[in-house]
Amino acid sequence: MSHLFVTREWPGQAFDRLLEAGHTVTIWPEEEAPPQEVLIEEAARSEALITTVEEPINRAVLEAGAGMLKIIAQAGAGYDNVDIDTARELGIAVTNAPGVLAEATADLAFALALAAGRRIVEADAYVRKGFWAGWHPSGFLGLDFNGATVGIVGMGEIGSAFARRCEGFGMQVLYTTRSPKPDAEARGYTPTDLDTLLSTSDLVSLHCPLTEETQGLLNRRTLALMKSDAVLVNTARGGVIDTAALIEALDAGQFLGVGLDVTDPEPLPAKHPLLTHRRVTVSPHIGSANAPTRAKLADLAVSNALAVLAGAEPLNRV
């Protein structure tokens, strides 16, 4: 039987299936991700790693597992933490978990949009600090979501789920995508280029993967295209936004609000400049954070690992 290393504890009973199949399992017990030396050590003695986006599965880790390691089963949709080229070179399968976290992440993205657009966190802090002296007609003016224009960068599963939530507010939906989306056009959404989307949207929500093309997609030039009172939400990957350029824009008074579930760097240091801006709302990468969704992510990663260990094709090979 095989040994598997799991980089985090997960809700649910997915890992019981590994034990029932006769495999041995080591689960990293700490809240923080296992350090590089642990990943290398475990790769050298394991036939499968069940991982998250927080762990860099780089060439050093994969080479340590050469000849032993059969699969990197990513418990998440994204896999930009995995050196895919090296895994392919060494014959190590890489799988992900698509189609599981779209609804949960879209919920969180819209919650961030509302929090940033209606300045909820800023208003909450104002009350808690004892500044609330009474109602004022110009106090904490935010975005009128009803009928606003939303620009969605990346109309995949999560972007599509976010767009459906926007429909309930009567919002006009613009989007960019790498491939045609007949379903999106059938729903009345309008495809456009990035520059047009940024310059015309009241709310911009990022849902694209992190690739060489999307690294720093929102930079000094593209951020400057956005309306001065726009709302920006990122639940994709922190690297899609050039952090230094975002801070410059915020310092210059741009944006009604910004909502971030992912950042670069991640996690943010306690005194990072982004955290000094009262109109920035940051959550700690909790897009998929409900118990049923997290349990499903773990379960799909286990199913992929079991398939490969049994000599079968995995469900979700990258």
PADRENMAR-746681 format. One line per field, with one value per residue (C-alpha): residue number from 1; residue in three letters; x, y, z. Coordinates in nm, 4 decimals, padded with zeros to 6 digits. Example, Ala and Ser with C-alpha at 12.3 -4.5 7.8 and 13.67 -1.06 7.14 Angstrom:
2
nr: 1, 2
rest: ALA, SER
X: 01.2300, 01.3670
Y: -00.4500, -00.1060
Z: 00.7800, 00.7140
end
This chain:
318
nr: 1, 2, 3, 4, 5, 6, 7, 8, 9, 10, 11, 12, 13, 14, 15, 16, 17, 18, 19, 20, 21, 22, 23, 24, 25, 26, 27, 28, 29, 30, 31, 32, 33, 34, 35, 36, 37, 38, 39, 40, 41, 42, 43, 44, 45, 46, 47, 48, 49, 50, 51, 52, 53, 54, 55, 56, 57, 58, 59, 60, 61, 62, 63, 64, 65, 66, 67, 68, 69, 70, 71, 72, 73, 74, 75, 76, 77, 78, 79, 80, 81, 82, 83, 84, 85, 86, 87, 88, 89, 90, 91, 92, 93, 94, 95, 96, 97, 98, 99, 100, 101, 102, 103, 104, 105, 106, 107, 108, 109, 110, 111, 112, 113, 114, 115, 116, 117, 118, 119, 120, 121, 122, 123, 124, 125, 126, 127, 128, 129, 130, 131, 132, 133, 134, 135, 136, 137, 138, 139, 140, 141, 142, 143, 144, 145, 146, 147, 148, 149, 150, 151, 152, 153, 154, 155, 156, 157, 158, 159, 160, 161, 162, 163, 164, 165, 166, 167, 168, 169, 170, 171, 172, 173, 174, 175, 176, 177, 178, 179, 180, 181, 182, 183, 184, 185, 186, 187, 188, 189, 190, 191, 192, 193, 194, 195, 196, 197, 198, 199, 200, 201, 202, 203, 204, 205, 206, 207, 208, 209, 210, 211, 212, 213, 214, 215, 216, 217, 218, 219, 220, 221, 222, 223, 224, 225, 226, 227, 228, 229, 230, 231, 232, 233, 234, 235, 236, 237, 238, 239, 240, 241, 242, 243, 244, 245, 246, 247, 248, 249, 250, 251, 252, 253, 254, 255, 256, 257, 258, 259, 260, 261, 262, 263, 264, 265, 266, 267, 268, 269, 270, 271, 272, 273, 274, 275, 276, 277, 278, 279, 280, 281, 282, 283, 284, 285, 286, 287, 288, 289, 290, 291, 292, 293, 294, 295, 296, 297, 298, 299, 300, 301, 302, 303, 304, 305, 306, 307, 308, 309, 310, 311, 312, 313, 314, 315, 316, 317, 318
rest: MET, SER, HIS, LEU, PHE, VAL, THR, ARG, GLU, TRP, PRO, GLY, GLN, ALA, PHE, ASP, ARG, LEU, LEU, GLU, ALA, GLY, HIS, THR, VAL, THR, ILE, TRP, PRO, GLU, GLU, GLU, ALA, PRO, PRO, GLN, GLU, VAL, LEU, ILE, GLU, GLU, ALA, ALA, ARG, SER, GLU, ALA, LEU, ILE, THR, THR, VAL, GLU, GLU, PRO, ILE, ASN, ARG, ALA, VAL, LEU, GLU, ALA, GLY, ALA, GLY, MET, LEU, LYS, ILE, ILE, ALA, GLN, ALA, GLY, ALA, GLY, TYR, ASP, ASN, VAL, ASP, ILE, ASP, THR, ALA, ARG, GLU, LEU, GLY, ILE, ALA, VAL, THR, ASN, ALA, PRO, GLY, VAL, LEU, ALA, GLU, ALA, THR, ALA, ASP, LEU, ALA, PHE, ALA, LEU, ALA, LEU, ALA, ALA, GLY, ARG, ARG, ILE, VAL, GLU, ALA, ASP, ALA, TYR, VAL, ARG, LYS, GLY, PHE, TRP, ALA, GLY, TRP, HIS, PRO, SER, GLY, PHE, LEU, GLY, LEU, ASP, PHE, ASN, GLY, ALA, THR, VAL, GLY, ILE, VAL, GLY, MET, GLY, GLU, ILE, GLY, SER, ALA, PHE, ALA, ARG, ARG, CYS, GLU, GLY, PHE, GLY, MET, GLN, VAL, LEU, TYR, THR, THR, ARG, SER, PRO, LYS, PRO, ASP, ALA, GLU, ALA, ARG, GLY, TYR, THR, PRO, THR, ASP, LEU, ASP, THR, LEU, LEU, SER, THR, SER, ASP, LEU, VAL, SER, LEU, HIS, CYS, PRO, LEU, THR, GLU, GLU, THR, GLN, GLY, LEU, LEU, ASN, ARG, ARG, THR, LEU, ALA, LEU, MET, LYS, SER, ASP, ALA, VAL, LEU, VAL, ASN, THR, ALA, ARG, GLY, GLY, VAL, ILE, ASP, THR, ALA, ALA, LEU, ILE, GLU, ALA, LEU, ASP, ALA, GLY, GLN, PHE, LEU, GLY, VAL, GLY, LEU, ASP, VAL, THR, ASP, PRO, GLU, PRO, LEU, PRO, ALA, LYS, HIS, PRO, LEU, LEU, THR, HIS, ARG, ARG, VAL, THR, VAL, SER, PRO, HIS, ILE, GLY, SER, ALA, ASN, ALA, PRO, THR, ARG, ALA, LYS, LEU, ALA, ASP, LEU, ALA, VAL, SER, ASN, ALA, LEU, ALA, VAL, LEU, ALA, GLY, ALA, GLU, PRO, LEU, ASN, ARG, VAL
X: 00.0000, 00.1020, 00.1890, 00.0266, 00.1118, -00.1656, -00.0464, -00.3472, -00.6282, -00.9675, -01.3290, -01.5175, -01.4121, -01.2446, -00.9179, -01.0945, -01.1296, -00.7508, -00.7247, -01.0104, -00.8169, -00.5210, -00.2966, -00.1025, -00.1538, 00.0401, -00.1498, 00.0449, -00.1090, -00.0036, -00.2138, 00.0675, 00.1740, 00.4546, 00.7964, 00.9959, 01.2161, 00.9095, 00.7614, 01.0891, 01.1123, 00.7542, 00.7808, 01.0762, 00.8743, 00.5211, 00.3428, 00.0891, 00.0761, -00.2597, -00.1838, -00.3267, -00.2288, -00.0309, 00.2460, 00.5110, 00.5429, 00.8553, 01.1345, 01.3150, 01.0055, 00.9238, 01.2800, 01.2872, 00.9875, 01.1232, 01.0715, 00.8368, 00.5829, 00.2941, 00.0517, 00.0104, -00.3616, -00.4435, -00.7453, -00.8540, -00.9261, -00.6042, -00.2627, -00.0211, 00.1797, 00.2807, 00.5708, 00.3657, 00.6542, 00.8775, 00.5928, 00.5302, 00.9019, 00.9179, 00.5934, 00.4097, 00.0380, -00.1106, -00.4827, -00.7080, -01.0655, -01.2717, -01.6440, -01.6530, -01.5857, -01.7489, -02.0658, -01.8898, -01.6264, -01.8873, -02.0744, -01.7588, -01.6777, -02.0208, -01.9961, -01.6672, -01.8272, -02.1073, -01.8700, -01.6353, -01.9029, -02.1226, -01.8201, -01.9445, -01.6097, -01.5127, -01.8483, -01.8208, -01.4785, -01.6189, -01.8878, -01.6551, -01.4110, -01.6864, -01.7053, -02.0774, -02.2507, -02.5689, -02.7119, -02.5959, -02.7298, -02.3799, -02.2323, -02.0643, -02.2032, -02.1426, -02.2075, -02.5641, -02.5559, -02.9004, -02.8400, -02.4638, -02.2192, -02.0064, -01.6969, -01.5962, -01.2418, -01.2558, -01.5956, -01.5195, -01.7199, -01.6655, -01.7049, -02.0296, -02.1609, -02.0706, -02.2517, -02.5695, -02.5641, -02.5287, -02.8458, -03.0468, -02.9369, -03.0269, -02.6627, -02.5261, -02.2590, -01.9457, -01.6823, -01.3508, -01.2688, -01.0140, -01.2769, -01.6329, -01.9073, -02.2412, -02.4189, -02.2991, -02.4206, -02.7518, -02.7963, -02.7410, -02.3803, -02.1534, -01.8023, -01.5435, -01.1722, -01.0003, -00.9414, -01.3053, -01.4232, -01.2032, -01.2907, -01.6685, -01.7385, -01.8569, -01.7533, -01.4696, -01.4361, -01.1360, -01.1910, -00.9059, -00.6310, -00.2779, -00.0638, 00.2266, -00.0308, -00.2335, 00.0550, 00.0219, -00.2758, -00.3953, -00.0932, -00.0219, -00.1558, -00.4678, -00.5633, -00.5505, -00.8217, -01.0741, -01.3255, -01.2019, -01.5001, -01.5017, -01.5042, -01.2422, -01.2740, -01.0157, -01.0920, -00.8667, -00.4966, -00.3047, -00.0522, -00.3170, -00.2855, 00.0433, 00.0335, 00.2674, 00.0544, -00.2624, -00.1137, -00.0131, -00.3681, -00.5150, -00.2696, -00.3873, -00.7479, -00.8670, -01.1448, -01.4608, -01.3628, -01.1402, -01.2200, -00.9409, -00.9586, -00.6168, -00.3078, 00.0523, 00.2296, 00.0049, -00.0464, -00.0064, 00.2292, 00.0455, 00.1821, 00.1541, 00.0560, -00.2651, -00.3915, -00.3522, -00.6258, -00.9675, -01.1487, -00.9668, -01.1403, -00.9204, -01.0271, -00.7752, -00.8300, -01.1656, -01.3398, -01.4248, -01.4653, -01.7791, -01.7686, -01.9519, -01.7346, -01.4081, -01.5141, -01.5918, -01.2504, -01.0767, -01.2995, -01.2201, -00.8462, -00.8723, -01.0646, -00.7919, -00.5188, -00.6947, -00.7434, -00.3756, -00.2565, -00.4831, -00.3297, -00.6323, -00.6724, -00.7548, -01.0800, -00.9225, -00.5765, -00.4320
Y: 00.0000, 00.3620, 00.6506, 00.9919, 01.3292, 01.5839, 01.9401, 02.0634, 01.9345, 01.9559, 01.9370, 01.6193, 01.2555, 01.2385, 01.1023, 00.8081, 00.6708, 00.6542, 00.4514, 00.2250, 00.1527, 00.0428, 00.3437, 00.5241, 00.8975, 01.1789, 01.5051, 01.8218, 01.9418, 02.3077, 02.6056, 02.7420, 02.5586, 02.3022, 02.4531, 02.3654, 02.1122, 01.9183, 01.9148, 01.7798, 01.5145, 01.4012, 01.3998, 01.1635, 00.9071, 00.9517, 00.8300, 01.1120, 01.4672, 01.6326, 02.0022, 02.3533, 02.6686, 02.7803, 02.5222, 02.5809, 02.2471, 02.3478, 02.1624, 02.0822, 01.9159, 01.7269, 01.6070, 01.4791, 01.2643, 01.1399, 00.7658, 00.7505, 01.0318, 00.9554, 01.2441, 01.5963, 01.6144, 01.9817, 02.0472, 02.3572, 02.4842, 02.6849, 02.5209, 02.8078, 02.6870, 02.3694, 02.3505, 02.1779, 02.1482, 01.9671, 01.7401, 01.6451, 01.5883, 01.3519, 01.1721, 01.2972, 01.3519, 01.6835, 01.7179, 01.9949, 02.0275, 02.2306, 02.2875, 02.2779, 02.6238, 02.8497, 02.9303, 02.9813, 03.2082, 03.4062, 03.4593, 03.5935, 03.8140, 03.9716, 04.0144, 04.2000, 04.4100, 04.5114, 04.5694, 04.7852, 04.9555, 05.0434, 05.1158, 04.8772, 04.7969, 05.1643, 05.2578, 04.9820, 05.1095, 05.4636, 05.3484, 05.1337, 05.4227, 05.6404, 05.8877, 05.8384, 06.1543, 06.1167, 06.0620, 06.2881, 06.3001, 06.2893, 06.0349, 05.7251, 05.7620, 05.4453, 05.2795, 05.2525, 04.8863, 04.8989, 04.9422, 04.9851, 04.8516, 04.5588, 04.4417, 04.0786, 03.9846, 03.6131, 03.4566, 03.1069, 02.9151, 03.1700, 03.4737, 03.3314, 03.2643, 03.6202, 03.7568, 03.5728, 03.7442, 04.0798, 04.0110, 04.0357, 04.3983, 04.4817, 04.5392, 04.5636, 04.2949, 04.3421, 04.0709, 03.9648, 03.6036, 03.3926, 03.1976, 03.2634, 03.2266, 03.1706, 03.1173, 03.4572, 03.6361, 03.4512, 03.6008, 03.9510, 03.9951, 04.1961, 04.0789, 04.3533, 04.4247, 04.4920, 04.8640, 04.9298, 04.7212, 04.9052, 05.2512, 05.2007, 04.9805, 05.1022, 04.7698, 04.5473, 04.1905, 03.9716, 03.5995, 03.5030, 03.2482, 03.3645, 03.3066, 03.4814, 03.6873, 03.7893, 03.8574, 04.2283, 04.2597, 04.5541, 04.7787, 05.1501, 05.1934, 04.9808, 05.0965, 05.4554, 05.3668, 05.2955, 05.5491, 05.7452, 05.6231, 05.2634, 04.9551, 04.6848, 04.3260, 04.0477, 03.6863, 03.5421, 03.5604, 03.8426, 03.8596, 03.9675, 04.3153, 04.5048, 04.5822, 04.8813, 05.0357, 04.9743, 05.1491, 05.4449, 05.4692, 05.4534, 05.7163, 05.9406, 05.9060, 05.6620, 05.4080, 05.4238, 05.0915, 04.7876, 04.4344, 04.1754, 03.8085, 03.7464, 03.9645, 03.9883, 03.9153, 03.6656, 03.6805, 04.0542, 04.1656, 04.3413, 04.6853, 04.6543, 04.9836, 04.8311, 04.7911, 05.1630, 05.2541, 05.2694, 05.1939, 04.8642, 04.5529, 04.2433, 03.8886, 03.6035, 03.3995, 03.2585, 03.2335, 02.8653, 02.8848, 02.6977, 02.3466, 02.1652, 02.3238, 02.2558, 01.8953, 01.8517, 01.9907, 01.7385, 01.4578, 01.5281, 01.5451, 01.2066, 01.0595, 01.1748, 01.0312, 00.6972, 00.6680, 00.7240, 00.4942, 00.2240, 00.2696, 00.4458, 00.7839, 01.0611, 01.2531, 01.5965, 01.5827, 01.9286
Z: 00.0000, -00.0465, 00.1840, 00.1320, 00.2775, 00.3294, 00.3773, 00.5793, 00.7966, 00.6240, 00.7377, 00.6513, 00.6394, 00.2980, 00.4329, 00.5971, 00.2449, 00.2154, 00.5344, 00.4273, 00.1082, 00.3191, 00.2644, 00.5353, 00.5756, 00.7410, 00.7884, 00.8672, 01.1954, 01.2028, 01.0935, 00.8780, 00.5646, 00.5971, 00.5256, 00.2168, 00.3957, 00.5143, 00.1642, 00.0262, 00.2982, 00.2495, -00.1295, -00.1012, 00.0959, -00.0377, -00.3484, -00.3306, -00.1975, -00.1324, -00.1478, -00.1459, -00.3310, -00.0243, -00.0747, -00.3441, -00.5216, -00.7088, -00.8849, -00.5580, -00.4130, -00.7317, -00.7865, -00.4286, -00.5171, -00.8501, -00.8809, -00.5803, -00.6144, -00.8501, -00.8033, -00.6754, -00.5940, -00.5529, -00.3295, -00.5201, -00.8677, -00.9083, -00.9434, -01.0071, -00.7048, -00.8920, -01.1387, -01.4084, -01.6559, -01.4068, -01.2967, -01.6607, -01.7171, -01.4181, -01.4993, -01.1896, -01.2416, -01.1295, -01.0639, -00.9416, -00.8184, -01.0655, -01.0383, -00.6582, -00.5201, -00.7793, -00.5867, -00.2535, -00.4064, -00.5988, -00.2710, -00.1096, -00.4096, -00.3975, -00.0206, -00.0715, -00.3450, -00.1100, 00.1820, -00.0256, -00.2338, 00.0623, 00.2867, 00.5557, 00.7190, 00.7190, 00.8747, 01.1342, 01.2422, 01.2605, 01.5048, 01.7149, 01.7569, 01.9028, 01.6136, 01.5359, 01.6533, 01.4476, 01.1021, 00.8202, 00.4610, 00.3085, 00.5465, 00.3981, 00.0488, -00.1493, -00.4827, -00.6112, -00.7135, -00.8728, -01.2463, -01.2115, -01.4713, -01.3557, -01.5395, -01.4872, -01.5832, -01.6580, -01.7336, -01.6110, -01.3518, -01.0746, -01.2982, -01.4348, -01.0842, -00.9835, -01.2907, -01.1946, -00.8577, -01.0318, -01.2292, -00.9088, -00.8778, -01.2374, -01.3225, -01.6764, -01.7129, -01.9235, -01.9373, -02.0846, -02.1610, -02.3458, -02.5401, -02.6636, -02.4032, -02.5808, -02.2478, -02.1255, -02.4362, -02.4121, -02.0659, -02.2042, -02.0924, -02.3223, -02.4179, -02.4501, -02.4246, -02.0930, -02.1455, -02.2318, -01.9392, -01.6911, -01.8169, -01.8188, -01.5151, -01.1759, -01.0233, -01.1478, -01.0206, -01.1048, -01.1713, -01.4044, -01.3336, -01.2586, -01.5667, -01.7350, -01.9259, -01.6207, -01.3817, -01.3018, -01.5369, -01.3295, -01.3222, -01.3227, -01.6763, -01.6480, -01.2988, -01.4260, -01.6785, -01.4032, -01.2778, -00.9782, -00.7746, -00.8967, -00.6748, -00.7317, -00.6046, -00.6325, -00.5409, -00.8147, -00.7236, -00.5606, -00.8440, -01.0939, -00.9376, -00.9177, -00.5457, -00.5648, -00.8405, -00.6391, -00.3364, -00.5550, -00.6873, -00.3377, -00.2134, -00.4983, -00.3849, -00.6497, -00.5763, -00.3744, -00.2268, -00.2784, -00.1610, -00.1574, -00.0638, -00.2187, -00.2004, -00.3125, -00.0861, 00.0889, 00.3759, 00.4163, 00.6943, 00.9770, 00.8865, 00.5096, 00.3359, 00.1980, 00.5529, 00.6236, 00.3747, 00.5365, 00.2099, 00.1583, 00.2902, 00.3182, 00.4002, 00.4505, 00.1309, 00.2408, -00.0964, -00.0505, 00.3263, 00.4072, 00.5475, 00.2634, -00.0068, 00.1745, 00.2387, -00.1328, -00.2305, -00.0054, -00.1307, -00.4957, -00.4229, -00.2483, -00.5435, -00.7821, -00.5592, -00.5204, -00.8953, -00.9748, -00.6953, -00.8384, -01.1825, -01.3298, -01.4999, -01.2497, -01.2726, -01.3144, -01.4645, -01.5290
end
